[in-house]
Amino acid sequence: MAKKQSAKKPADQPELAFDAAPEADTPAPAESPAPAAPDPAGEEQAVVPGRAGKTAKRAAGDPGDAPLAQHYRTWFLEYASYVILDRAVPHLDDGLKPVQRRVLHTLWEMDDGRFHKVANVVGATMRFHPHGDASIGAALVAIAQRGWLIEPQGNFGNLLTGDDAAAPRYIEARLTPFAREVLFNPKTTEWQLSYDGRAKEPVTLPAKFPITLLEGAEGIAVGLATKILPHNFNDLCRAAINHLQGKTFRIFPDFPTGGIADFSEYNDGERGGKVKLRAKIETRSKYLLAITEIPYGTNTVSLIDSILAANTKGKIKIRHVDDNTADKVEILVHLPQGSDPDKVIQQLYVFTNCQLAISPAACVIEHDKPLFLGVREILRRSVDRTVQLLKLELEIRLGELEQQWHWDSLERIFIEERIYRRIEKSKTWESVLAEIREGLQPFLKQLRREVTEDDIVRLTEIRIKRISAYNRFQADEQIKKIETEIEEVKHNLKHLVPYAIAWFERLQEKFGKGVKRRTTYDEIEQISAAEVVSANQRLYVNRDEGFIGLNWRQHEFVTECTILDSVLCLMADGSLKVSKVGDKVFMGRDILHVTVWPKDGDTSFYTLIYQDKATGKAFAKKFQIGGLSRDKLYPLLKSEGSKVVYLDVAATEKAMPQAVHIGIDGRSGARVRELDFDLSKVPVSSRSAKGITVTKWPIKSVKRIDLALK
């Protein structure tokens, strides 16, 4: 685990261009403020600087404008600036976070063509990165797993399975040829002192390729986050060439884990976009599925865990899962007898990590400020920077060639014209320099610039052995070779864009062979969970205690259902409740009616006769339930303590009971103990209606009368 770092910003840390909260105006007063006078209320009167003649009350012991208190106002802003600039967000120029840049710079300093122990690399990097070895080692392993910039040797973990790398003392790494070619050039690097001032490190590496798009980046800072998805090398090369040629282009991510992606809402990688990802699932046989590619951002372990969790919850039905993943993904899902493979595949997409959605947010650092850009704009700016770096390299090379031509020409004149003989009789250093300068005078027109003091001193350092072995023909050939290269460099400087296009083409030819896209993109349709879920659950009810549950064999079976269903229960006290199915859910005691709540709403017709507690009368009403909220208790009866004495549920209005035979309680004192009540005169109303009076006496029993039989 990385050590917790101090929030203090290094002295040379550039300020983040955020607007801080304005501080109180504190101009120097014209004269020293008067000392604070004691206040009878236990407070002291403090003169506020910059507000002449005004005083402000300050509690005794309050730090007020103490020197330490002044720092509190900017500490959080400094911390936020530090985290954004120096920890979490990559720089636009080279696409690297500071820890990644320091790891690569250290590997370049150590580079001798051989592998280095990662433990040694981590230790050497700590000269530049003062945040502990854990963050350095994790960054190195992450870069090596992608394989573009660091070549790994040993167990560096597995992106597919999520396995960790071995300890740093067991694994080795070195720079790749690609990294050496596109990342490093001391002549074009801008340098700065390290955090302790003992070494120099690059401000940014002179990257001549959009590394941040190739590698991807993810980081969480204070108040913002960045998530740049990785792209295909050849796609980036072609897009760079199209940009240089003035053509339009599009680039889509390419994930190392493969899979299927829908980029219809990608939004060029900016905030607000979304990418849908799916695993690639094959049907090997009627009862065997194989997952061969997984979505980016997950691994085989978490994917299998999600499948087993969905199976436990009854969302899918499988026998078992085998993981045969090594260098390629192979997860075998065994299905039970009678399964439909196509339906199970859809269930895997809906209920497991076989389908995910990720939200990109491309944020980079430019001019010491965070900047949200689209990936195409990042590519354009990176390619434009590459052109400028190529121009700078050509200009440096041209200067070196012209200097070499000047020196070779000066040396040829010095030796061929035997100017060195003029200094044989010179006895002082000044006379030696004067003789050489005088001997060169007739030949200065052959040179392209003035002869300096350093040039003359250098001529005096030519050894006799070199003069005696001098070959005029070889010297002329060398000068002609330099002149040819000078003309070539000047031509490239005049035709900089074609030169940059050719550079990208050579880069693609050298490193892009065999680098194919791993992620296929296609439109991913939305799958309704309600349509693909299987009714493989059994709903039971315990009416007396008021519980419903799945797979309770010891209680009353209700119906087959799915894990996504909701259940409607109507209790003897006239309360109504809808809840999602579960292993054990309390609905209310004395359940009279239980059913699966239809997904499009309940259309049943209810006939209810109840004994009202407040009046003692019995009322009858007909109603439909209408809309309900889950897990909310709805009262159907007017007064608390009332009781349902009859309930009928019909699918249609015609199927509702037309009449009932009612038995009156013998202890009530009623002279008529039985009566028939016509329900046809009761209208269908809302569930909150009071209903029509049936009788003022307590009801003992209610039976439906079938008028057709009469």
VOMIKE-876961 format. One line per field, with one value per residue (C-alpha): x, y, z. Coordinates in steps of 0.5 Angstrom, whole numbers, plus 500, padded with zeros to 3 digits. Layout:
<sites>
px (X  ...)
py (Y  ...)
pz (Z  ...)
</sites>
This chain:
<sites>
px (500  503  505  500  504  504  499  505  507  514  517  518  511  507  501  494  491  484  481  482  477  479  482  481  484  490  494  499  496  498  500  501  494  492  493  486  482  479  472  468  464  470  472  477  477  481  483  482  488  486  479  481  477  473  474  471  470  474  474  479  484  482  488  485  490  496  501  499  492  494  496  490  486  491  492  487  488  495  493  488  493  499  494  492  499  503  500  493  493  497  501  498  506  508  501  505  503  509  511  510  515  520  520  521  527  530  530  533  539  540  539  545  540  540  534  534  531  525  527  533  529  524  530  533  527  526  531  526  519  519  512  515  516  509  507  513  513  505  506  512  508  502  506  510  503  501  508  509  514  517  519  517  521  518  511  508  501  495  491  486  485  487  493  498  506  511  515  520  526  524  522  526  525  528  525  522  525  519  520  527  525  519  520  528  532  536  538  530  528  527  530  528  531  529  525  531  536  541  539  536  529  525  519  516  519  520  514  513  507  500  502  496  491  496  496  490  490  486  486  482  484  481  475  476  478  480  479  482  481  487  487  490  497  496  489  493  498  493  489  496  497  490  491  497  494  488  483  478  478  475  478  475  478  481  481  487  481  478  470  465  464  458  461  455  455  462  462  469  472  469  465  458  460  458  461  457  462  460  464  464  460  460  455  460  454  447  449  456  457  464  466  473  473  471  469  475  475  473  477  476  475  470  466  465  463  458  455  455  452  446  446  445  439  436  437  440  440  447  450  458  463  470  476  481  484  492  494  487  480  476  471  466  459  455  448  443  438  433  436  436  443  441  436  442  447  442  441  449  449  443  445  452  459  459  456  458  458  464  464  470  472  479  482  490  495  497  500  499  492  487  484  478  479  476  481  481  483  489  491  491  495  500  501  503  508  511  512  515  520  522  523  527  531  532  535  539  542  543  547  551  553  555  559  562  563  566  571  573  574  578  582  583  586  591  594  594  597  602  600  602  609  609  609  615  619  614  616  610  602  600  605  603  595  597  601  595  591  595  596  589  587  588  583  577  573  572  569  562  563  568  574  574  579  576  577  584  586  582  587  593  590  591  596  602  600  593  597  602  596  592  588  586  581  578  577  574  569  567  566  561  557  556  554  549  546  546  542  537  536  535  530  526  526  522  518  516  509  511  517  513  508  514  516  509  509  516  514  508  512  517  512  505  506  501  498  491  484  482  475  470  465  457  451  449  441  438  436  429  431  423  423  429  429  426  420  425  423  417  413  410  406  405  398  398  405  404  411  412  418  422  423  419  417  414  409  403  405  402  405  412  415  422  427  424  417  413  408  401  398  391  391  385  385  384  391  394  402  406  414  419  420  425  428  423  419  414  407  402  399  393  394  387  390  397  398  404  403  403  408  403  399  393  387  383  376  375  369  370  365  368  365  367  370  367  360  359  356  358  359  360  365  367  374  380  387  390  398  402  409  413  413  408  402  395  389  383  378  376  377  383  381  376  376  374  369  369  373  373  377  375  379  373  367  362  365  364  359  352  349  351  348  349  349  348  352  347  349  347  340  338  331  333  339  340  339  341  344  344  351  349  347  354  358  366  369  376  380  379  371  367  362  354  351  350  347  348  349  355  356  358  359  358  357  357  350  350  344  345  343  337)
py (500  507  511  517  523  530  535  540  542  543  549  549  546  551  554  551  557  556  562  562  565  572  574  580  587  588  594  597  602  609  608  603  601  603  597  593  596  591  590  589  583  579  580  585  590  588  593  590  592  596  598  605  607  601  595  588  584  578  572  572  566  566  566  571  574  570  568  561  562  565  559  555  559  556  550  546  549  548  540  540  543  538  532  534  536  531  525  523  527  525  531  533  533  526  523  521  522  524  517  514  519  518  510  511  516  512  506  510  512  505  502  498  493  488  487  490  488  491  492  496  500  502  504  508  512  514  519  523  520  522  518  511  505  502  507  506  499  499  504  500  493  497  500  493  489  493  492  498  502  497  490  485  479  474  474  481  478  477  483  477  474  480  476  480  481  477  481  486  482  477  480  484  490  494  499  497  499  503  507  509  511  516  518  520  525  529  535  536  535  541  539  541  539  534  535  535  539  533  531  533  530  532  537  532  527  529  524  524  519  520  515  517  515  508  507  510  513  513  517  521  527  533  535  532  525  522  516  516  509  505  505  501  503  502  506  512  512  512  518  522  521  523  529  531  531  535  529  528  522  518  513  509  505  498  494  489  484  484  484  487  495  500  507  510  514  515  522  523  520  527  527  525  519  512  506  499  493  486  479  475  468  462  456  450  445  445  445  448  456  459  466  467  475  479  487  492  493  486  480  473  472  478  475  468  471  475  469  465  470  471  463  463  469  465  470  465  457  454  447  450  454  452  457  455  462  462  467  467  467  461  461  454  455  448  449  444  439  443  450  454  457  463  465  464  468  474  473  473  480  482  480  479  483  480  487  493  500  505  513  516  523  525  530  532  537  543  549  547  547  541  541  537  535  530  524  527  534  530  527  533  537  531  530  538  537  531  536  541  536  533  540  542  535  537  544  541  536  541  545  539  538  545  545  538  541  547  543  538  544  547  541  540  547  546  540  540  547  545  551  547  548  556  554  551  557  560  560  563  561  567  567  560  562  568  564  560  565  569  562  561  568  566  561  564  565  557  557  558  562  566  562  563  563  556  553  555  552  546  546  546  539  535  530  529  521  524  529  524  519  524  522  527  523  520  527  530  524  525  533  531  526  531  536  531  530  538  538  533  536  543  539  536  543  546  540  539  536  530  529  528  523  519  519  516  511  508  508  504  499  498  497  496  489  484  489  488  491  486  490  489  495  494  497  493  493  493  487  487  484  482  478  474  472  465  463  458  460  458  463  460  464  463  466  466  470  474  472  470  467  463  456  454  447  447  452  454  454  460  460  460  466  470  473  480  479  483  480  483  481  483  482  481  488  491  493  492  492  490  488  485  477  475  469  472  478  480  483  483  478  474  474  473  474  473  474  476  483  484  488  492  493  489  489  485  487  486  485  487  486  489  490  497  498  505  504  497  496  492  495  492  495  494  497  496  497  502  504  502  504  498  497  502  500  502  502  499  500  507  506  502  495  494  487  484  478  477  478  476  477  477  477  481  485  480  475  479  476  479  477  474  470  473  470  474  473  470  474  480  481  481  478  476  472  470  475  475  482  484  486  489  495  496  500  499  505  507  503  508  508  507  502  501  499  492  491  494  487  483  478  471  468  470  466  467  466  463  467  462  456  459)
pz (500  498  504  506  503  506  503  502  495  493  493  485  484  479  482  479  475  479  482  490  495  495  502  506  504  508  505  510  514  514  521  527  529  536  541  543  549  553  553  559  556  556  549  546  540  535  529  522  518  512  515  518  524  524  529  529  535  536  541  546  544  537  532  528  523  526  521  521  520  514  511  512  507  501  504  501  494  494  496  490  485  487  487  480  477  480  482  478  471  465  461  454  452  453  456  462  470  474  477  470  467  472  472  464  465  470  465  460  465  466  459  457  453  458  463  470  477  478  485  483  478  484  488  483  481  488  487  483  486  493  495  496  493  492  487  483  483  481  475  473  473  469  464  463  462  456  453  449  453  458  456  462  464  469  472  471  473  468  466  464  471  475  478  481  479  483  488  485  487  482  476  471  466  460  455  449  442  441  447  446  439  441  448  449  446  451  446  446  453  458  464  472  478  482  489  493  488  487  480  474  471  465  465  460  455  448  446  438  439  443  448  453  447  446  453  456  463  469  475  481  483  488  484  478  475  468  464  457  454  450  443  437  435  427  428  431  426  420  424  425  418  416  420  417  410  412  412  417  422  427  432  437  443  442  449  451  453  447  447  443  444  442  441  438  445  445  445  442  449  453  459  458  453  455  452  452  453  452  453  447  448  444  444  444  445  447  454  454  453  452  454  450  451  457  457  459  466  469  469  469  477  478  472  474  481  478  474  481  484  479  479  487  486  481  476  471  472  471  473  474  471  469  468  463  462  461  455  452  456  456  461  460  463  463  463  466  462  458  458  452  450  447  452  457  453  454  461  462  459  463  470  470  468  461  459  462  461  462  462  459  461  457  462  461  464  459  461  469  468  467  461  458  451  446  444  437  439  444  438  433  439  440  432  432  438  434  428  432  435  429  426  433  431  424  426  431  426  421  426  428  421  419  425  423  416  418  423  417  412  417  419  411  410  416  414  407  407  412  416  422  420  421  429  429  431  436  443  446  446  443  438  436  435  431  426  425  424  419  416  415  412  405  405  410  403  403  410  411  418  422  425  433  438  440  433  433  440  437  431  436  439  433  434  429  428  425  421  418  417  413  407  403  399  405  408  401  401  408  407  401  405  410  405  402  409  410  403  405  412  409  404  410  414  408  407  414  413  408  413  419  414  412  419  422  416  418  425  423  418  424  430  427  424  427  431  430  433  439  440  435  435  433  436  442  443  450  453  457  464  464  458  459  466  467  472  476  483  487  491  498  503  511  512  519  521  514  511  503  501  495  496  502  501  508  507  502  495  491  484  479  479  477  481  479  480  486  490  492  499  502  509  514  517  510  509  502  500  494  495  491  492  496  501  506  506  512  508  514  519  516  509  505  498  495  488  483  481  474  470  467  473  476  472  477  480  487  491  499  505  511  519  520  527  528  527  528  521  515  508  501  496  489  486  482  486  481  482  488  490  493  500  502  507  504  508  504  510  513  521  524  527  522  519  512  512  505  499  492  486  479  472  469  471  469  473  479  484  483  490  497  502  509  516  522  528  533  539  536  538  530  529  522  522  514  508  501  499  492  490  483  486  488  483  482  485  487  493  498  497  504  500  501  508  508  515  522  525  526  520  522  514  507  501  494  490  483  480  474  478  481)
</sites>
